[in-house]
Amino acid sequence: MGHHRKALRTTAVGAVSATLIAGSALGAAPAAQAATNGVRFVDITGDGGTTLKANVITPAGADGSRRYPLLVLPTSWGLPQIEYVAQAQKLANSDYIVVTYNVRGFWQSGGEIEVAGPPDIADASRVIDWALANTPADAGHIGMAGVSYGAGISLLTAAHDKRVRAVAALSGWADLIGSIYSGRTQHVQAGALLDGASLVTGRQSAELRQIFNDFYASNLSKEQDMINWGKKRSAATYVDQLNKNGAAVMMANAWGDTVFPPNQYADFYEKLTGPKRLEFRPGDHATPELTGLFGLPNDVWTDTERWFDHYLKGEDNGINGELPVQLKSRSAGGYEGYPDWKSVGATNKKIALAGTTTIHTNVNSGADGGIVFLSSILDQVAQLPPMTSIPLIPRLWAGVWQSGKYATAQRVRGTAKLHTTITPTKESGTLVAYLYDVGPLGLGKLVSNAPYTFHGRTPGKPFGVDLELYATAYDVPAGHRLALVVDTVDPLYIEHNPSGARLTFSSPANDPSYVSIPLREQ
């Protein structure tokens, strides 16, 4: 397993380096051309005297005679400060002052990577201070936006600095532990991706290195420390403060985000009481926003600008009158609007998980969540999710339950939930649940999945399990079935199954097992 993780990390570092180099090369083209058009490179003194490398773009003809709304954009994890130049240019052309800066610990900025810790939040406030002192920015009209790391920092800053009146958090997180440690299971490929990128492009603090090492080693004695570290860096922890400050919050994410899965964003969205909007589209981490970074037309960035135009400039552009939850199905088609997240999965149908099934652990059955980044990008561009043959899944290593054939097309919208009873032969274990759309020849296309890990259980003693699969929007054709597959090994996750362990799934009469799926007829 140690060798497997090392190889996996090396691969991730390679993949990330290639992505970043390609991204930087592509990003440099618009930046070079934009530099003649009012981009100023500046040094801003952040928290504790740390130098932050930034660039400022002001509207053409800004002569100090009037004030402009200010937008602050912290960079994504591992990306250089030119990341947002194409978008910043567009926003400056629409009369915004835009300051984008390289977050501490990355590229040329000073300091060490704090993972959206208190120094990062203090930095964002210092950047706002600098802009108010050095540009014709309007202190009453300030917004923040960012992709991924920049999204998390923007949300956290809005909770801590009430000058931030509007936020667009794109492909971010509201709950760090709920993202990379959901179901008490380490999302190892996601962790390796972040680790690799930060080793290539930044300087990890000793604390961050320790967190990564404990994460890979599944160090249970440090579990609470890791959870506390993550809570301090999650907007969900400060939701009351964010609501009190009253910033208008737009969040957008991808259904297949393998770093920050959609559930934690949806849960957080429900807790917001101010003006809010939630958008989900096909894709993987930060891929729906990507074309916009190269200056190409892009729905996420278009809505971001509309959001700021309304909440910072007071433009009556209708965005506040639209249904605030906007979804795009992975199976093509346009946008669907809902009044809130609850309405998305309002109708549920259950598939009973009848009988008793015992599976052996430590062997991959062939059911998998795919490969970090690549699988959901393939789903986004070609509607090709990870696939497996359901009849060929070896029943020794996996439990399989299927619905009947659906006479009409069905829409999966929202969050499927598994409820079952497990009797383990060892005190620890991991299972991964998968929902598949099964065609007439038995080929299953992955609809959703999620991992679940337990520790400290009594061998031979049954216990109940409730597991939410990742939220999604997927259309099941007429004549197809849905199948739930449960196995114990998936390359996306670290598993905790002792050698020779078995898991027995049962459905007691007084507490039947089922998977509940948010289905509606098309």
N, C-alpha and C positions, 0 to 999 in steps of 0.2 A: 504493500500500500504506500509506504514511504517513497519508494522509487516511482510509483505511479504518480504521486502528487508532484514530485520533483519534475518529472517529464511534463506533466500537465502545466506546471508553472512556466517551464522553459518555453513550451509551445505558446502559452498565452503571452509571454513577454515578446516573443517573435512576432506574433500576430498583431499585438498592440503597436510595436515599433513600426511595423510596416504600415499600419493604418495611420499612425501619427505622421510618419514621413510623407505618405501620400496626401494626407489632409493638409499638412503644412505647405507642401508644394502647390497644391490646388489653391489653398487659402492665400498664398503669397501673390497670386496673379491679381485678384481684385485689389489687394492691399497696395501693391506697387502703383497701380493706376489711380487708386484713391488718394495716395499720399499727396498728389498735387492739388487735391480738392479739399484742403483744409483739415487734414489729419495732423494733429500735433502730438508728438511723443513726449510724455512728461514723467517725472518721478514724483510720486506722492508719498509722504511720510505716513506710514500706517501705525498701528498700535505698537507701543514700546520702541518707536524709532525705526521700525523695519521699513525698508524701501520697497514700494510697490511700483512696478513698471506699468504705465497706463498710456492710453491715448484718448485724445479729446477731439470730437468733431462738433463744430458749431454751425448753425445755419448760415448760408451765404448771406453776406450783407449785415451780419450781426455787428452793430457798431456801439453797443452799450446803451442805446437809447430806450431799449425795452427789455423785459425779462422773458425768458423762455422756460417751458417745463423741462425738467432734468430727468434723464434716464441713466441709471448706473447698471452696468452689465459685468458681473464677475465671470471669469473664464471657466470653462469646463475642466474637469480633471485631466491634466496632462496636455492641454492645448495651449498654444502661445497667444499673446495678447492681440494678434491680428485676427483671431477667430471670428469676431463679430463685425469686422470692418464693412463688409458689403451691406449688412442690415443697418449698421450705424449710419452709413451714408444715406440710405433711404429715409431713416428716421430724421436725420438732420435736414434733409430736403423737405421734410414735413414740419419743420420748425421745432425740433427738439434739440437740446444740448445733450450729447451722448458721451459718457465717460465709460470706457471699458478698461478693465485692469486685470493683470495677472495675479491670481490669488497667491498668497504667501507660500513659499516652499517649492514653487514650480518655476521652471525656466529662469528668467533673469531677476525675478522678484527675490527679495531676501527672506530670511527666516526658514522655518521647517514646516512640513505639511501638518496641519492641525485637524484636518477632516471636519471643517465647519465648526470647530470649537470656538470658545469665547474670543480668542485673538482674531479669528476670521470675521466674526460679527462686529467686533470693535473696528477692524480695518474698513469694513463697508461704511460704517458711520464716519470714519476719518475721510474717506473718499468723498462722501456727501459734503462734509465740512469744507474740504479743499475746493470742490466745484462751486459752492456758494461764495467762497472767498475769491476765486480766480476766474470765474466765467459769469456771464449775465444770466445765471440760473435763478429760477423763481422758487424761493424756499417753501411756498405753499403748494407747489405742484411737482412732487418728486415720485418717480416710479423706479422699480427694479425688475430686471428680467435676467434669465440665463437658462442655459441648457445643462442638465445633469447636475454637476457640482454647483454651478452658478445658480441653478434653480433652488437647491437646498439652502444655499447661503441667502438667497433673496427672501425666501419664506421666513427663515430664522431672523433675518434683519428686520423684517416688517413687524415681527413679534416684539423685538427689542428696541426699535427706534420708530417713534410714532410719526416722524416726518415722512415716512414712506407711505404714500396714499394708495398706490396701486402696484400689483405684482403680476408678472406672468412667469410661472414656474413650469418649465418645459422639460419633460423626461426626468423629473427629479424624485425626491423621496420626502415623505412626511414622517416616516418611521424607519430608521436605519436598521434596527434589529428585525422588524417585521419584513424587511426587504431581503437581507442576505443571510438571515438566520430564522426564516419562518419555519414553523413546525419543529423548533429546536434542532434544525438540520442545517449544517453549514453548506451554503451554496458555493461549492469550491471553485467552479469555473468563473463565477462572477467575482469572487474574492481574488483569484489569481489574475484576472484581467485588470482589476484596480491596482493590485500590488505591482504587477509588471509595468503598467503605464507609469506609476509613480517612481519606480526605480530608474526608468529610462529618462524621465523628464523632470524629476524633482529630487528633493531631499527629505526622506522620511525622518520624523522625530523618533527618539528611542521608544516613546510610548506607542506610536503607531506600529513600529516594527514588532514590539511585544504583542500587540493586539493581533496582528497577522499571524505570528508564530503560534499563539494560543489557539487561534481560530483553526489553523491547519491541523494542529495536534489534538484538536477536540478536548482541550484541557478543561474538564468539568469543574475543577477547583477554582478556575478563573471565570466561570460562566457568569456569575453575578457581576463581577467587575466589568466584563464585556458589555453586559446589558446596561449597566449604569453609564458606561462610556457612550454607548449608542443613544441612550435617552437624552443625555445632555446635548446631543447633536441632532435632535429630531424636533421638527416644528410641532408635532403632535403633543409633545410635552408642554408646549407653551400656547396651546390653542386658546385658552381663556384670555391670555394677554393679547394675542393677535386679534381676537374678536373685540376686545375692549378698544384697541387702537383703531379698528374699523377699516383697515385697508381693503380695497377691492381685489379679490384674489382669483386669477384665472390659472387653471392647471391643465396641462395636456400631457398625455402619455401614450405609449404603444401597448397594444394587447399582449404582444410577445416579449415585453421588456424583460430580459433575463438578468438584469442587474437590480432594477426596482420594479417588481411586478405590480400590476394595476390595483390589487385589492387595497393596499395600504393608502393609496391616493383616494380611492373611493370612500374608505372609512373616514379619512380626515375631512374630505369634502362635506360629508354629512354633518360634521361637528362645527363647520363654519357658519356664523350667523350674519355676516356682512354680505355685500354684493359678491357673487361668486359664479364661476363657470367651470365646467369640467368637460374635457374633450378626450376621447379615446379613438385611436386609429390603428390599422394594421401596422406591423413592423416590430423592430427590436429597439434596444436602448439607443435613444437619440437619433434613430434613422428617419422618423417623420419630419424632423426639422432640418435634416442635412442639406437638402438642395437649396434651402433659404440661405445657408451660410455662404453659398457660392453666388448669391444674388439672384437665383432663379425664382420664379413665382412659386409660392409655398403657402398652403392653407394655414399652417400653424402660425407663421409669421404674419400673415395677413390679419388673422384674428387678434394676434398680439397687438398689432398697431391699432386696430379698431378699439380694442379694450382700453389702451392708453388714450386714444383720441377722445373717447367718451368720458373716462374717469379723471383724466388730467387736464383736458382742454374743454370738457363740457360739450363736445360735439354730439348732436342728436343723430347718431348713425344707426340706431335701431338695435345695437348689440344687447342692450339691457332689456329689450322687449322679446328677444328670442328665447326659446326654451333653453334653460341653462346647461342641461346635460346633452352633449352632442356626440353621437357614436357613429362610427363607420364600420360596417361589418367586414370581416376578413374575407367574405365570399363575394366581394364586389358590391356595386350599388352605391347610392348616395348617402347623405347624412340622415340620421334619425334623431329627432329631438324628444327629450323627456323632461318633465317638470322637476324631477329629483332622481337620486340614484335608486331609491326604493322602487320606483315605478318601472325601472328597467327590467327587473326580474320578478314582476308581480305575480306571474302564474307559474306554479311549480308542479312538475309531475315526478312521481317516484318510481324508480325501478327497485323492486325488492331484491335483496341479496340473500336468497333463501338457502337453507341447507347449511352444512358444515364443510369447510374446505381447509385443509392443512397444506401449507407450502414450505418448502425448504428455502433457506436464505443463501446469500453470498454468490448467487449465480445470476447474471443478467438474462432475463427472459427474452430480450429482444424488444420489449416495450421501453422506449426512452423519451425523455423530454427534448432531445436534439442536442445541438452544439451551441454554446453561447454565441450570440450574435448571428451566426450564419443561418441557422434554421429559420428564425423568424424573418430575416431579410428575404429568404427564399419564399416564405409564405406571403410577405408583403408584395413582392414583385411578380410572383408567378402562381400565387394561391397553392403552393406546394408545402404543406406542413410535414413534419416527420411522419413516416408511415410504417406500418408493420402488418404482417398477415395474422389476423386474429385466430384462424383455425390452427396455425402452426405454432402458436405460443405454447411452450411446454408447460403443461398443467402441474408438473412437479414443482416448478419454480414460481408460478404465478396463479392467482385466482382470477377467473374470468366470469363475468355475469353480463347477459345481453338482454336488451328490450326486445319486444316483438317488432316486426316491420311497421314503419309508420306509413299509413296510406297516403298522407299528404305531406308536403314539405313542412319542416319544423324550423323555427328560429331559436337557437340557444342565445339568450341575452342575459348576461349577469353572472352570478356566482353559483356553481354547483356545489352541493355539500354532501359529504359522506358521513354516515353514522353506522358504526358497526361495533361488535364486541370481539376482542382479541384475547386469546390465551397464549402467552409466550412460554417457551421452554427455558429462556434465559432472562436475566433481569433487565437487559438493554436490547434495543432493536430499532430498525428503521424500515419503514415501508414507503413506497411511492405509489400514489393512485393516479391513474390515467383515464381520461374519458375519450373514447374514439367514436368517430362516425364510420360505420361499417357498411361498405357497398355489397352488391349481390355476390361478388366473388370472394368476400371475406377480407378484402383489403381495408385496413383501418387507417383513417387520417386523424391525427391528434387534434382534439378539440381543446383539451386542457389537462393540467397535471398539478400535483403538489406533493411535497414530501412530509413525513411525520416521523419523529424520533421519540422514543421513550427511554427513561432510565429509572432504576430503583424499583422496578416492579417485582412482585413475587412470582417465580416460575410456577406454572400450573394454575395460577389464579386469574380468572377472566377480568377484564376491565373494558369500559366503554371508550370509544374514540370518536371524536367529532373533528372533521377536517374540511376546511374550505378549499376548494380548488381555485386556481387563478381565474378571475373574472374574464369573460370573453364575449365576442359577438360572432356567431358562426351559423351558417345556414345548412341544415341537413336535408338532402334531397328526398323526395317521395320514394318509397320502396327501400330506404336504408334503415338500419338499426343504430342504436347507441350501445356501446359496450363499456363497462367499467373493468379495467385490468389493474390488479395490485401485484407488484413484485417488490424486491428488496434492494436492487442495485440500479443506479443511474449515474452516468459519468458527470452529470451536472452537480451532484451532491455527494457529500461525505456520508458513508453509511456506517452504522454502529451495530452490526449484527455479529455476535460472537460466532466462532467456528462451530458448525453443526447445529446452529439454532433453527428452530421451526416456529412458525406462527400459525395458529388455528383461528379461522374466522367463523363465528357462529351467529345465529339469529334467534335469540331466546324469544319464546312466545310472548313474554311480558315486555319485551324491548326489541322489536324486530329491527334487522339491519336493512339499510336502504341507501341509495344515492338519490338525492333530490336535485332535479335539473330544471333551471328556469327556462321553460319551453313555451312557445306560443305558435299557433298555426300561422303559416305564411299567408 
